[in-house]
């Protein structure tokens, strides 16, 4: 590996802004904010959404029934399928 061309890779804490959920992961991103997490001090990166607040992972996702073109046409004009 060539020296001096790669960004610094280190451990950081990502925090979900909506829920306050925190986890440690490796990243090249840095921050001036720090936080104590499990006895260590890490840079803190605030994110808007994580698996803790994303609807897909929380099970609060809304599913809409996808009708086909023919079904939508029949519904629009009040026709019934035979």
Biopython code that builds the backbone (N, CA, C, O; Angstrom):
import numpy as np
from Bio.PDB.StructureBuilder import StructureBuilder

atoms = [
    (1, "UNK", "N", (0.837, -1.165, 0.000)),
    (1, "UNK", "CA", (0.000, 0.000, 0.000)),
    (1, "UNK", "C", (0.891, 1.240, 0.000)),
    (1, "UNK", "O", (1.876, 1.310, 0.735)),
    (2, "UNK", "N", (0.538, 2.200, -0.820)),
    (2, "UNK", "CA", (1.323, 3.424, -0.920)),
    (2, "UNK", "C", (1.116, 4.285, 0.322)),
    (2, "UNK", "O", (-0.019, 4.476, 0.760)),
    (3, "UNK", "N", (2.191, 4.800, 0.886)),
    (3, "UNK", "CA", (2.125, 5.603, 2.102)),
    (3, "UNK", "C", (1.729, 7.046, 1.794)),
    (3, "UNK", "O", (2.119, 7.606, 0.769)),
    (4, "UNK", "N", (0.945, 7.639, 2.704)),
    (4, "UNK", "CA", (0.642, 9.059, 2.621)),
    (4, "UNK", "C", (-0.525, 9.458, 1.731)),
    (4, "UNK", "O", (-0.829, 10.647, 1.635)),
    (5, "UNK", "N", (-1.194, 8.509, 1.072)),
    (5, "UNK", "CA", (-2.295, 8.891, 0.187)),
    (5, "UNK", "C", (-3.664, 8.470, 0.723)),
    (5, "UNK", "O", (-4.688, 8.872, 0.169)),
    (6, "UNK", "N", (-3.700, 7.683, 1.772)),
    (6, "UNK", "CA", (-4.957, 7.186, 2.308)),
    (6, "UNK", "C", (-5.412, 8.020, 3.505)),
    (6, "UNK", "O", (-4.587, 8.461, 4.305)),
    (7, "UNK", "N", (-6.740, 8.239, 3.630)),
    (7, "UNK", "CA", (-7.232, 8.991, 4.786)),
    (7, "UNK", "C", (-7.068, 8.185, 6.072)),
    (7, "UNK", "O", (-6.948, 6.960, 6.040)),
    (8, "UNK", "N", (-7.065, 8.886, 7.197)),
    (8, "UNK", "CA", (-6.917, 8.268, 8.510)),
    (8, "UNK", "C", (-8.199, 7.505, 8.851)),
    (8, "UNK", "O", (-9.277, 8.098, 8.885)),
    (9, "UNK", "N", (-8.094, 6.219, 9.100)),
    (9, "UNK", "CA", (-9.230, 5.368, 9.444)),
    (9, "UNK", "C", (-9.181, 5.096, 10.938)),
    (9, "UNK", "O", (-8.191, 4.568, 11.443)),
    (10, "UNK", "N", (-10.259, 5.459, 11.655)),
    (10, "UNK", "CA", (-10.277, 5.313, 13.105)),
    (10, "UNK", "C", (-11.696, 5.001, 13.583)),
    (10, "UNK", "O", (-12.649, 5.069, 12.806)),
    (11, "UNK", "N", (-11.826, 4.661, 14.860)),
    (11, "UNK", "CA", (-13.119, 4.356, 15.465)),
    (11, "UNK", "C", (-13.842, 5.658, 15.831)),
    (11, "UNK", "O", (-13.244, 6.567, 16.407)),
    (12, "UNK", "N", (-15.127, 5.737, 15.492)),
    (12, "UNK", "CA", (-15.963, 6.887, 15.856)),
    (12, "UNK", "C", (-17.293, 6.370, 16.386)),
    (12, "UNK", "O", (-17.655, 5.217, 16.150)),
    (13, "UNK", "N", (-18.019, 7.223, 17.101)),
    (13, "UNK", "CA", (-19.356, 6.890, 17.582)),
    (13, "UNK", "C", (-20.357, 7.623, 16.699)),
    (13, "UNK", "O", (-20.283, 8.841, 16.540)),
    (14, "UNK", "N", (-21.298, 6.868, 16.124)),
    (14, "UNK", "CA", (-22.397, 7.440, 15.371)),
    (14, "UNK", "C", (-23.599, 7.506, 16.291)),
    (14, "UNK", "O", (-23.921, 6.527, 16.965)),
    (15, "UNK", "N", (-24.278, 8.672, 16.327)),
    (15, "UNK", "CA", (-25.440, 8.833, 17.187)),
    (15, "UNK", "C", (-26.641, 9.243, 16.346)),
    (15, "UNK", "O", (-26.574, 10.197, 15.571)),
    (16, "UNK", "N", (-27.750, 8.503, 16.510)),
    (16, "UNK", "CA", (-29.005, 8.820, 15.838)),
    (16, "UNK", "C", (-29.606, 10.053, 16.511)),
    (16, "UNK", "O", (-29.865, 10.035, 17.714)),
    (17, "UNK", "N", (-29.828, 11.113, 15.754)),
    (17, "UNK", "CA", (-30.374, 12.353, 16.316)),
    (17, "UNK", "C", (-31.801, 12.184, 16.814)),
    (17, "UNK", "O", (-32.208, 12.859, 17.760)),
    (18, "UNK", "N", (-32.568, 11.292, 16.192)),
    (18, "UNK", "CA", (-33.970, 11.122, 16.562)),
    (18, "UNK", "C", (-34.140, 10.309, 17.845)),
    (18, "UNK", "O", (-34.980, 10.650, 18.677)),
    (19, "UNK", "N", (-33.359, 9.243, 18.018)),
    (19, "UNK", "CA", (-33.571, 8.339, 19.143)),
    (19, "UNK", "C", (-32.458, 8.366, 20.189)),
    (19, "UNK", "O", (-32.662, 7.903, 21.311)),
    (20, "UNK", "N", (-31.296, 8.896, 19.847)),
    (20, "UNK", "CA", (-30.182, 8.908, 20.780)),
    (20, "UNK", "C", (-29.381, 7.615, 20.773)),
    (20, "UNK", "O", (-28.452, 7.471, 21.568)),
    (21, "UNK", "N", (-29.715, 6.670, 19.896)),
    (21, "UNK", "CA", (-29.014, 5.392, 19.775)),
    (21, "UNK", "C", (-27.577, 5.646, 19.308)),
    (21, "UNK", "O", (-27.350, 6.418, 18.376)),
    (22, "UNK", "N", (-26.602, 4.987, 19.965)),
    (22, "UNK", "CA", (-25.191, 5.170, 19.633)),
    (22, "UNK", "C", (-24.550, 3.830, 19.317)),
    (22, "UNK", "O", (-24.901, 2.805, 19.901)),
    (23, "UNK", "N", (-23.600, 3.850, 18.379)),
    (23, "UNK", "CA", (-22.808, 2.658, 18.093)),
    (23, "UNK", "C", (-21.437, 3.075, 17.574)),
    (23, "UNK", "O", (-21.270, 4.157, 17.012)),
    (24, "UNK", "N", (-20.469, 2.202, 17.772)),
    (24, "UNK", "CA", (-19.090, 2.458, 17.356)),
    (24, "UNK", "C", (-18.845, 1.762, 16.034)),
    (24, "UNK", "O", (-19.239, 0.614, 15.828)),
    (25, "UNK", "N", (-18.183, 2.484, 15.142)),
    (25, "UNK", "CA", (-17.831, 1.914, 13.849)),
    (25, "UNK", "C", (-16.571, 2.601, 13.352)),
    (25, "UNK", "O", (-16.232, 3.692, 13.810)),
    (26, "UNK", "N", (-15.890, 1.977, 12.434)),
    (26, "UNK", "CA", (-14.716, 2.580, 11.833)),
    (26, "UNK", "C", (-15.127, 3.543, 10.732)),
    (26, "UNK", "O", (-16.083, 3.291, 9.999)),
    (27, "UNK", "N", (-14.395, 4.654, 10.622)),
    (27, "UNK", "CA", (-14.724, 5.661, 9.626)),
    (27, "UNK", "C", (-13.513, 6.533, 9.342)),
    (27, "UNK", "O", (-12.587, 6.610, 10.150)),
    (28, "UNK", "N", (-13.525, 7.183, 8.199)),
    (28, "UNK", "CA", (-12.504, 8.175, 7.889)),
    (28, "UNK", "C", (-12.997, 9.576, 8.235)),
    (28, "UNK", "O", (-12.233, 10.538, 8.158)),
    (29, "UNK", "N", (-14.252, 9.695, 8.610)),
    (29, "UNK", "CA", (-14.841, 10.980, 8.990)),
    (29, "UNK", "C", (-14.362, 11.370, 10.390)),
    (29, "UNK", "O", (-14.191, 10.516, 11.260)),
    (30, "UNK", "N", (-14.150, 12.657, 10.591)),
    (30, "UNK", "CA", (-13.720, 13.115, 11.909)),
    (30, "UNK", "C", (-14.654, 14.213, 12.396)),
    (30, "UNK", "O", (-15.436, 14.764, 11.621)),
    (31, "UNK", "N", (-14.568, 14.522, 13.671)),
    (31, "UNK", "CA", (-15.444, 15.508, 14.277)),
    (31, "UNK", "C", (-14.722, 16.183, 15.432)),
    (31, "UNK", "O", (-13.838, 15.598, 16.058)),
    (32, "UNK", "N", (-15.110, 17.423, 15.704)),
    (32, "UNK", "CA", (-14.524, 18.126, 16.849)),
    (32, "UNK", "C", (-15.243, 17.748, 18.141)),
    (32, "UNK", "O", (-14.708, 17.961, 19.229)),
    (33, "UNK", "N", (-16.465, 17.180, 18.031)),
    (33, "UNK", "CA", (-17.201, 16.708, 19.207)),
    (33, "UNK", "C", (-16.669, 15.349, 19.636)),
    (33, "UNK", "O", (-16.332, 14.516, 18.794)),
    (34, "UNK", "N", (-16.595, 15.125, 20.931)),
    (34, "UNK", "CA", (-16.208, 13.813, 21.446)),
    (34, "UNK", "C", (-17.251, 13.336, 22.443)),
    (34, "UNK", "O", (-18.028, 14.128, 22.978)),
    (35, "UNK", "N", (-17.256, 12.031, 22.685)),
    (35, "UNK", "CA", (-18.210, 11.441, 23.607)),
    (35, "UNK", "C", (-17.550, 10.253, 24.304)),
    (35, "UNK", "O", (-16.720, 9.556, 23.721)),
    (36, "UNK", "N", (-17.935, 10.038, 25.564)),
    (36, "UNK", "CA", (-17.500, 8.855, 26.315)),
    (36, "UNK", "C", (-18.450, 7.725, 25.970)),
    (36, "UNK", "O", (-19.663, 7.864, 26.126)),
    (37, "UNK", "N", (-17.914, 6.614, 25.507)),
    (37, "UNK", "CA", (-18.736, 5.460, 25.154)),
    (37, "UNK", "C", (-18.008, 4.200, 25.579)),
    (37, "UNK", "O", (-16.927, 3.899, 25.071)),
    (38, "UNK", "N", (-18.596, 3.463, 26.509)),
    (38, "UNK", "CA", (-18.037, 2.213, 27.025)),
    (38, "UNK", "C", (-16.608, 2.392, 27.545)),
    (38, "UNK", "O", (-15.734, 1.561, 27.298)),
    (39, "UNK", "N", (-16.391, 3.496, 28.270)),
    (39, "UNK", "CA", (-15.101, 3.725, 28.906)),
    (39, "UNK", "C", (-14.036, 4.334, 28.018)),
    (39, "UNK", "O", (-12.918, 4.556, 28.484)),
    (40, "UNK", "N", (-14.331, 4.610, 26.780)),
    (40, "UNK", "CA", (-13.372, 5.205, 25.846)),
    (40, "UNK", "C", (-13.915, 6.538, 25.339)),
    (40, "UNK", "O", (-15.125, 6.768, 25.362)),
    (41, "UNK", "N", (-13.033, 7.403, 24.889)),
    (41, "UNK", "CA", (-13.429, 8.669, 24.282)),
    (41, "UNK", "C", (-13.279, 8.556, 22.769)),
    (41, "UNK", "O", (-12.212, 8.210, 22.263)),
    (42, "UNK", "N", (-14.361, 8.852, 22.057)),
    (42, "UNK", "CA", (-14.392, 8.751, 20.603)),
    (42, "UNK", "C", (-14.907, 10.057, 20.002)),
    (42, "UNK", "O", (-15.620, 10.800, 20.677)),
    (43, "UNK", "N", (-14.559, 10.351, 18.747)),
    (43, "UNK", "CA", (-15.212, 11.454, 18.046)),
    (43, "UNK", "C", (-16.693, 11.098, 17.830)),
    (43, "UNK", "O", (-17.022, 9.930, 17.622)),
    (44, "UNK", "N", (-17.579, 12.091, 17.879)),
    (44, "UNK", "CA", (-19.010, 11.870, 17.742)),
    (44, "UNK", "C", (-19.490, 12.387, 16.396)),
    (44, "UNK", "O", (-19.262, 13.544, 16.044)),
    (45, "UNK", "N", (-20.165, 11.509, 15.643)),
    (45, "UNK", "CA", (-20.767, 11.877, 14.366)),
    (45, "UNK", "C", (-22.275, 11.741, 14.536)),
    (45, "UNK", "O", (-22.765, 10.656, 14.849)),
    (46, "UNK", "N", (-23.013, 12.826, 14.334)),
    (46, "UNK", "CA", (-24.476, 12.793, 14.449)),
    (46, "UNK", "C", (-25.074, 12.489, 13.079)),
    (46, "UNK", "O", (-24.723, 13.120, 12.082)),
    (47, "UNK", "N", (-25.981, 11.517, 13.046)),
    (47, "UNK", "CA", (-26.671, 11.155, 11.805)),
    (47, "UNK", "C", (-28.175, 11.254, 12.024)),
    (47, "UNK", "O", (-28.652, 11.129, 13.152)),
    (48, "UNK", "N", (-28.922, 11.478, 10.944)),
    (48, "UNK", "CA", (-30.361, 11.674, 11.071)),
    (48, "UNK", "C", (-31.136, 10.372, 11.183)),
    (48, "UNK", "O", (-32.209, 10.343, 11.786)),
    (49, "UNK", "N", (-30.612, 9.293, 10.610)),
    (49, "UNK", "CA", (-31.358, 8.036, 10.635)),
    (49, "UNK", "C", (-30.400, 6.856, 10.714)),
    (49, "UNK", "O", (-29.362, 6.836, 10.052)),
    (50, "UNK", "N", (-30.763, 5.875, 11.531)),
    (50, "UNK", "CA", (-29.997, 4.640, 11.657)),
    (50, "UNK", "C", (-30.985, 3.476, 11.638)),
    (50, "UNK", "O", (-32.181, 3.674, 11.422)),
    (51, "UNK", "N", (-30.491, 2.284, 11.859)),
    (51, "UNK", "CA", (-31.380, 1.120, 11.911)),
    (51, "UNK", "C", (-32.333, 1.198, 13.100)),
    (51, "UNK", "O", (-33.354, 0.510, 13.116)),
    (52, "UNK", "N", (-32.015, 2.024, 14.092)),
    (52, "UNK", "CA", (-32.875, 2.170, 15.260)),
    (52, "UNK", "C", (-34.123, 2.999, 14.961)),
    (52, "UNK", "O", (-35.147, 2.826, 15.622)),
    (53, "UNK", "N", (-34.053, 3.903, 13.971)),
    (53, "UNK", "CA", (-35.200, 4.758, 13.685)),
    (53, "UNK", "C", (-35.751, 4.590, 12.267)),
    (53, "UNK", "O", (-36.785, 5.178, 11.950)),
    (54, "UNK", "N", (-35.101, 3.815, 11.413)),
    (54, "UNK", "CA", (-35.571, 3.638, 10.040)),
    (54, "UNK", "C", (-36.813, 2.749, 10.023)),
    (54, "UNK", "O", (-36.818, 1.694, 10.657)),
    (55, "UNK", "N", (-37.862, 3.154, 9.310)),
    (55, "UNK", "CA", (-39.118, 2.387, 9.296)),
    (55, "UNK", "C", (-38.961, 0.939, 8.838)),
    (55, "UNK", "O", (-39.697, 0.070, 9.307)),
    (56, "UNK", "N", (-38.035, 0.661, 7.946)),
    (56, "UNK", "CA", (-37.850, -0.711, 7.476)),
    (56, "UNK", "C", (-37.401, -1.630, 8.605)),
    (56, "UNK", "O", (-37.870, -2.764, 8.702)),
    (57, "UNK", "N", (-36.501, -1.155, 9.459)),
    (57, "UNK", "CA", (-35.967, -1.967, 10.544)),
    (57, "UNK", "C", (-36.848, -1.970, 11.788)),
    (57, "UNK", "O", (-36.812, -2.922, 12.568)),
    (58, "UNK", "N", (-37.637, -0.918, 11.981)),
    (58, "UNK", "CA", (-38.484, -0.845, 13.167)),
    (58, "UNK", "C", (-39.818, -1.549, 12.972)),
    (58, "UNK", "O", (-40.536, -1.782, 13.944)),
    (59, "UNK", "N", (-40.167, -1.895, 11.727)),
    (59, "UNK", "CA", (-41.434, -2.563, 11.448)),
    (59, "UNK", "C", (-42.607, -1.607, 11.349)),
    (59, "UNK", "O", (-43.756, -2.048, 11.309)),
    (60, "UNK", "N", (-42.348, -0.325, 11.308)),
    (60, "UNK", "CA", (-43.421, 0.664, 11.209)),
    (60, "UNK", "C", (-43.568, 1.178, 9.777)),
    (60, "UNK", "O", (-44.047, 2.288, 9.543)),
    (61, "UNK", "N", (-43.153, 0.357, 8.844)),
    (61, "UNK", "CA", (-43.212, 0.746, 7.445)),
    (61, "UNK", "C", (-44.641, 0.600, 6.927)),
    (61, "UNK", "O", (-45.337, -0.357, 7.265)),
    (62, "UNK", "N", (-45.065, 1.541, 6.116)),
    (62, "UNK", "CA", (-46.400, 1.483, 5.531)),
    (62, "UNK", "C", (-46.305, 0.785, 4.182)),
    (62, "UNK", "O", (-45.497, 1.154, 3.330)),
    (63, "UNK", "N", (-47.134, -0.216, 4.006)),
    (63, "UNK", "CA", (-47.170, -0.933, 2.744)),
    (63, "UNK", "C", (-48.440, -0.526, 1.998)),
    (63, "UNK", "O", (-49.538, -0.573, 2.553)),
    (64, "UNK", "N", (-48.285, -0.138, 0.770)),
    (64, "UNK", "CA", (-49.460, 0.177, -0.030)),
    (64, "UNK", "C", (-49.616, -0.915, -1.077)),
    (64, "UNK", "O", (-48.641, -1.373, -1.673)),
    (65, "UNK", "N", (-50.849, -1.317, -1.286)),
    (65, "UNK", "CA", (-51.108, -2.378, -2.239)),
    (65, "UNK", "C", (-50.893, -1.834, -3.642)),
    (65, "UNK", "O", (-51.470, -0.812, -4.013)),
    (66, "UNK", "N", (-50.078, -2.504, -4.405)),
    (66, "UNK", "CA", (-49.782, -2.070, -5.762)),
    (66, "UNK", "C", (-50.739, -2.770, -6.720)),
    (66, "UNK", "O", (-50.594, -3.960, -7.002)),
    (67, "UNK", "N", (-51.710, -2.025, -7.212)),
    (67, "UNK", "CA", (-52.650, -2.581, -8.193)),
    (67, "UNK", "C", (-52.031, -2.485, -9.570)),
    (67, "UNK", "O", (-51.205, -1.614, -9.842)),
    (68, "UNK", "N", (-52.444, -3.391, -10.429)),
    (68, "UNK", "CA", (-51.999, -3.357, -11.808)),
    (68, "UNK", "C", (-52.765, -2.314, -12.594)),
    (68, "UNK", "O", (-53.699, -1.701, -12.077)),
    (69, "UNK", "N", (-52.374, -2.111, -13.840)),
    (69, "UNK", "CA", (-53.023, -1.106, -14.686)),
    (69, "UNK", "C", (-54.492, -1.430, -14.929)),
    (69, "UNK", "O", (-55.345, -0.544, -14.893)),
    (70, "UNK", "N", (-54.777, -2.693, -15.174)),
    (70, "UNK", "CA", (-56.161, -3.091, -15.448)),
    (70, "UNK", "C", (-57.028, -2.877, -14.209)),
    (70, "UNK", "O", (-58.153, -2.388, -14.317)),
    (71, "UNK", "N", (-56.515, -3.237, -13.041)),
    (71, "UNK", "CA", (-57.270, -3.042, -11.802)),
    (71, "UNK", "C", (-57.539, -1.564, -11.535)),
    (71, "UNK", "O", (-58.635, -1.199, -11.111)),
    (72, "UNK", "N", (-56.546, -0.715, -11.782)),
    (72, "UNK", "CA", (-56.747, 0.726, -11.585)),
    (72, "UNK", "C", (-57.780, 1.273, -12.556)),
    (72, "UNK", "O", (-58.608, 2.104, -12.183)),
    (73, "UNK", "N", (-57.735, 0.804, -13.819)),
    (73, "UNK", "CA", (-58.709, 1.251, -14.812)),
    (73, "UNK", "C", (-60.113, 0.841, -14.392)),
    (73, "UNK", "O", (-61.042, 1.647, -14.437)),
    (74, "UNK", "N", (-60.265, -0.425, -13.980)),
    (74, "UNK", "CA", (-61.582, -0.914, -13.562)),
    (74, "UNK", "C", (-62.093, -0.166, -12.338)),
    (74, "UNK", "O", (-63.283, 0.135, -12.247)),
    (75, "UNK", "N", (-61.211, 0.133, -11.404)),
    (75, "UNK", "CA", (-61.617, 0.863, -10.204)),
    (75, "UNK", "C", (-62.019, 2.300, -10.553)),
    (75, "UNK", "O", (-62.979, 2.838, -10.001)),
    (76, "UNK", "N", (-61.277, 2.904, -11.468)),
    (76, "UNK", "CA", (-61.537, 4.294, -11.864)),
    (76, "UNK", "C", (-62.901, 4.450, -12.535)),
    (76, "UNK", "O", (-63.612, 5.425, -12.292)),
    (77, "UNK", "N", (-63.258, 3.483, -13.379)),
    (77, "UNK", "CA", (-64.508, 3.577, -14.129)),
    (77, "UNK", "C", (-65.613, 2.708, -13.555)),
    (77, "UNK", "O", (-66.660, 2.546, -14.183)),
    (78, "UNK", "N", (-65.401, 2.150, -12.378)),
    (78, "UNK", "CA", (-66.450, 1.409, -11.692)),
    (78, "UNK", "C", (-66.774, 0.072, -12.336)),
    (78, "UNK", "O", (-67.880, -0.439, -12.160)),
    (79, "UNK", "N", (-65.846, -0.503, -13.070)),
    (79, "UNK", "CA", (-66.093, -1.799, -13.709)),
    (79, "UNK", "C", (-65.710, -2.907, -12.754)),
    (79, "UNK", "O", (-64.850, -2.731, -11.891)),
    (80, "UNK", "N", (-66.354, -4.048, -12.913)),
    (80, "UNK", "CA", (-66.011, -5.208, -12.101)),
    (80, "UNK", "C", (-65.420, -6.273, -12.987)),
    (80, "UNK", "O", (-65.850, -6.463, -14.125)),
    (81, "UNK", "N", (-64.449, -6.957, -12.468)),
    (81, "UNK", "CA", (-63.822, -8.034, -13.251)),
    (81, "UNK", "C", (-64.650, -9.296, -13.084)),
    (81, "UNK", "O", (-65.130, -9.593, -11.990)),
    (82, "UNK", "N", (-64.819, -10.048, -14.189)),
    (82, "UNK", "CA", (-65.630, -11.268, -14.176)),
    (82, "UNK", "C", (-64.775, -12.489, -14.265)),
    (82, "UNK", "O", (-65.292, -13.606, -14.268)),
]
sb = StructureBuilder()
sb.init_structure("model")
sb.init_model(0)
sb.init_chain("A")
sb.init_seg("    ")
for serial, (resi, resn, name, xyz) in enumerate(atoms, 1):
    if name == "N":
        sb.init_residue(resn, " ", resi, " ")
    sb.init_atom(name, np.array(xyz, "f"), 0.0, 1.0, " ", f" {name:<3s}", serial, name[0])
structure = sb.get_structure()
